[in-house]
Amino acid sequence: MDYKVISADNHIIEAPHTFTTYLPKEYRDRAPRILRGADGGDGWSFDGKPPSKTFGLNAVAGRPFEDYKASGLTVDEILPGNYDGAAHLKDMDADGVDAATIYPMASLTSYTLDDRPFALAILRAYNDWLLDEFCAVNPQRLIGLPLLPVDDGMDVLLAELERVAAKGAKGAFLPYWSERPYYDSYYEPLWTAAEQAPLTLCIHRTMGGKEPAGQATPRPEAAAGVNLAGIVQRFFTGVAPFSQLTFTGVFERHPGLKFVDAEVNFGWLRFWALMMDQEFERQKHWANPPLHTPPHEFIGKNLFVSVLDDFVGFEDAKRDPLVASAAMFSIDYPHSGTLFPKTQQYIAELTPGLDDDRKHAILAGNAVRVFNLA
């Protein structure tokens, strides 16, 4: 397929029948369901009670900014492309988007439920719905990222990786907040398995797992657990995991491993690369990191980001080929940051003066390379 525009960060709202259909029979009486919340909106309930969070900023695609709502939307008020693969493709067609990687939403709850057998059943049910139904409409265009259970034992983790890889997955999702940091040697079998599959591993700025207290920086304007300070801070959440994985030698040991942080933009990338190289040269004699390669060399080879309307980053990409090599364009459908339905307008505004090779790399070529789409 001749890809011209790929969104490396789309999302879904799980279809109402996802868990009643795909959970094993012994769990279906407890299956998560979409219920009406106290605010009149619909949301996913995992315990049979009215949902504490209803659809809102996670499903506002197609609405003008002035009609955004933090919560309180019903299923009937959101675009069918949120939960139906064919409708998702129609919205992509209307917006000039050839393919998209698909990140999760409500199923992230599987990482925090105390009943781990039930949680794992939910995780696998989501993966089956995503790969066997939603993306099966056109797997060349809808690139599902199934969830990997990182906190339930390495055998369980590797078994699910192998299972989804056998279904044709090109990448997989890791929760941002794992019980063990990703630089821990515990994950060495995961890096090996992902490299061999090959399966690109993706985190998404602060999505998934048990978020430490205080990370969201609550403010008076906070609504439905969302606040402006938290939204802005999350663009800088790639620095810690990228730095840790690099300096612990993960990519030197696994040169074929690809690791993505979604929705973090790239205006910070040149400065971070400079700091990585400077501190490596200054501190390596006492620190003895398990690293012999200048850190910047892993950018665009092992480390990648998805980007939106980051005008600073696009200017940097004109100056520095390294920046262009690591960036994958995205539209964040159907979230409040989405460029839909004006993607082509944004592209026209972001790319003047960007040479054709770098433009193609950011808009599609890097994603083709990262997710083995060719």
Secondary structure by P-SEA (a helix, b strand, c coil): ccccccccbbbbcccccccccccccccccccbbbbbccccbbbbbcccccccccccccccccccccccccccccccccccccccaaaaaaaaaaacccbbbbbbccccccccccaaaaaaaaaaaaaaaaccccccccccccbbbbbbbccccaaaaaaaaaaaaaacccccccccccccccccccaaaaaaaaaaacbbbbbccccccccccccccccccccccccaaaaaaacccaaaaaaaaaaaccccccccbbbbbccccccaaaaaaaaaaaaaaaccccccccccccccccccccbbbbbcccaaaaaaaaccaaaaacbbbbcccccccccccaaaaaaaaccccccaaaaaaaacaaaaaaaccc
